[in-house]
Amino acid sequence: MKQFLDENFLLSNATAQRLYYEYAKDMPIIDYHNHLPPNEVAEDKNFENITRVWLNGDHYKWRAMRANGVEEAYITGNKSDWEKFRAWAATVPYTLRNPLYQWTHLELQRYFGISDILNADTAKKIYDETSARLQTKEYSVRSLLEKMNVKLICTTDDPVDNLQYHQQIKNDGWKVKVLPTFRPDKAMNVDDVNTFNNYLTNLEKASDISISTYNDYIAALKKRHDFFVANHCSVSDHGLEEIYAEEYSQTEIAGIFAKIRSGGTLTLEESRKFKSAMLVTFAGWDWKKGFVQQYHLGALRNNNSRMLKQLGPDTGWDSVGNFSQAKALAKFLDRLDSENKLAKTIIYNLNPADNELFATMIGNFNDGTTAGKIQWGSSWWFLDQKDGMTKQINALSNMGLLSRFIGMLTDSRSFLSFPRHEYFRRLLCNLFGEEIENGELPNDINWIGKVVQDICYNNAKDYFNWQHIDEPNKTTVKA
């Protein structure tokens, strides 16, 4: 019987072990999509205790605690940090076979060297030991990233953000690159006209442009896009239920915008047309600036209206959606391709039923200009676990080129989430190792080891054109 999370965790044979330890383990990390707060990196924050870094903001754990019957006061409420941690520790034994069980103990091992099983009995010891360490310089935010051999991260940033913390990090000359991502979801979400008009007030302030007409609005957003570019941004991201690809005219969109500014309520058709126009506009800017554009599709968000009012978004009330993705996604990509404005693109699905759809969609628009121009992104959110990642890797292998895959990301708000890259690498090496030992692949360790290294790091470095990753930081442009 193997020991829980031993050195060969997920590595079922000698070939898998060799691939992992000789080729994958020591490769640096590029985390090209996450939700880490840049202010905490800029400040090189030390967390007071493990609750602050591990539980605050982690809706994965919150959902598990709620399912285990834990009162909200111990999750997002006013109970003390110790009481919240104790409630999580008491929940952990009930998370068996949920990825949270393995992630929890992997993070305790990798960051703190703690191999104890977390439960109600060990909670106090683990809380005290980890919290004491977190208050030291060796466990500051930057040290935590360095400990995991992180070379570059991309945060997720709204067009109105002033990027002051990204500027501060660069001017500090810190060796880890922290780059912004242009995420204009709020800048095109017109489902609630009042909320959208309030957002435009913030956009006016950020751009120093008064917004009365559609042309004003476009000018303000373009100015912010240019500002992001000046601050070393080369990646955009969109979090959408589905791609919008309605037919529209510029006259129609200008009229819809005028209706918005006058406080009118849009029809569903008007809303979809407006979003379609903005996606094409953003994609054109991204193509012109040489961006990589990302589309995270398929989340059904904020399902519990009562708790949304109480806690706000991103607090654990989202699920997998069953949207029809294929036709609109193909139409959108085809329009950009036909106009020769299709940038490097990564598409992510949240519904595993769409795996083969996305795996084949990327092949429709690869044009030979660059290897893997259109990527099917790694399993994310509800799918970034053993079963979800295995299915994604297998579908991509069957219908595309796994060897050109740009690999894993955390999509996380936690500075303790980076062992997910190790988890992915172990799983990847095991899949190759099993097929080598079964005679399904040749025993060419050097070549397959190179492919593993490419998927872990090199492909992303080349795809995003981040050859400067080891160069000193450069001066940034202020707002």
DATA-V803458 format. One record per backbone hydrogen bond with DSSP energy under -1.0 kcal/mol. CO is the residue of the C=O (numbers start at 1). NH is the residue of the N-H. If there is no record, write none. Layout:
# DATA-V803458
CO/NH ; CO/NH
This chain:
# DATA-V803458
3/6 ; 6/9 ; 8/11 ; 13/17 ; 14/18 ; 15/19 ; 16/20 ; 17/21 ; 18/22 ; 19/23 ; 19/24 ; 20/25 ; 24/27 ; 29/151 ; 29/152 ; 31/154 ; 33/411 ; 37/41 ; 38/42 ; 39/43 ; 40/45 ; 45/141 ; 50/54 ; 51/55 ; 51/56 ; 55/58 ; 57/59 ; 58/62 ; 59/63 ; 60/64 ; 61/65 ; 62/66 ; 63/67 ; 64/68 ; 65/70 ; 66/69 ; 71/74 ; 72/75 ; 72/76 ; 72/77 ; 73/79 ; 80/84 ; 81/85 ; 82/86 ; 83/87 ; 84/88 ; 85/89 ; 86/90 ; 88/92 ; 91/94 ; 92/95 ; 95/98 ; 98/101 ; 99/103 ; 100/104 ; 101/105 ; 102/106 ; 103/107 ; 104/108 ; 105/109 ; 106/110 ; 107/111 ; 108/112 ; 108/114 ; 109/113 ; 119/123 ; 122/126 ; 123/127 ; 124/128 ; 125/129 ; 126/130 ; 127/131 ; 128/132 ; 129/133 ; 130/134 ; 133/136 ; 136/139 ; 137/140 ; 140/144 ; 141/145 ; 142/146 ; 143/147 ; 145/150 ; 146/149 ; 149/29 ; 151/177 ; 152/31 ; 153/179 ; 154/34 ; 157/183 ; 158/161 ; 163/167 ; 164/168 ; 165/169 ; 166/170 ; 167/171 ; 168/172 ; 169/174 ; 170/173 ; 177/153 ; 179/155 ; 181/157 ; 182/237 ; 185/188 ; 188/190 ; 192/196 ; 193/197 ; 194/198 ; 195/199 ; 196/200 ; 197/201 ; 198/202 ; 199/203 ; 200/204 ; 201/205 ; 202/206 ; 203/207 ; 204/208 ; 213/217 ; 214/218 ; 215/219 ; 216/220 ; 217/221 ; 218/222 ; 219/223 ; 220/224 ; 221/225 ; 222/226 ; 223/227 ; 224/228 ; 225/229 ; 226/230 ; 228/233 ; 229/232 ; 234/292 ; 235/182 ; 236/294 ; 238/296 ; 240/298 ; 249/253 ; 250/254 ; 251/255 ; 252/256 ; 253/257 ; 254/258 ; 255/259 ; 256/260 ; 257/261 ; 258/262 ; 259/264 ; 260/263 ; 267/271 ; 268/272 ; 269/273 ; 270/274 ; 271/275 ; 272/276 ; 273/277 ; 274/278 ; 275/279 ; 276/280 ; 277/281 ; 278/282 ; 279/283 ; 280/284 ; 281/285 ; 282/286 ; 283/287 ; 284/288 ; 285/289 ; 286/291 ; 287/290 ; 292/236 ; 293/346 ; 294/238 ; 295/348 ; 296/240 ; 297/350 ; 298/321 ; 300/319 ; 304/308 ; 305/309 ; 306/310 ; 307/311 ; 308/312 ; 317/303 ; 319/300 ; 325/329 ; 326/330 ; 327/331 ; 328/332 ; 329/333 ; 330/334 ; 331/335 ; 332/336 ; 333/337 ; 334/338 ; 335/339 ; 336/341 ; 337/340 ; 344/293 ; 345/375 ; 346/295 ; 347/377 ; 348/297 ; 351/354 ; 352/355 ; 354/358 ; 355/359 ; 356/360 ; 357/361 ; 358/362 ; 361/364 ; 362/365 ; 370/373 ; 373/345 ; 375/347 ; 380/383 ; 383/385 ; 385/389 ; 386/390 ; 387/391 ; 388/392 ; 389/393 ; 390/394 ; 391/395 ; 392/396 ; 393/397 ; 394/398 ; 395/399 ; 396/400 ; 401/404 ; 402/405 ; 412/35 ; 414/417 ; 417/420 ; 418/421 ; 419/423 ; 420/424 ; 421/425 ; 422/426 ; 423/427 ; 424/428 ; 425/429 ; 426/430 ; 427/431 ; 428/432 ; 429/433 ; 430/434 ; 431/435 ; 432/436 ; 433/437 ; 434/438 ; 435/440 ; 435/441 ; 436/439 ; 442/444 ; 444/448 ; 445/449 ; 446/450 ; 447/451 ; 448/452 ; 449/453 ; 450/454 ; 451/455 ; 452/456 ; 453/457 ; 453/458 ; 454/459 ; 457/461 ; 458/462 ; 459/463 ; 460/464 ; 461/466 ; 466/469 ; 468/471
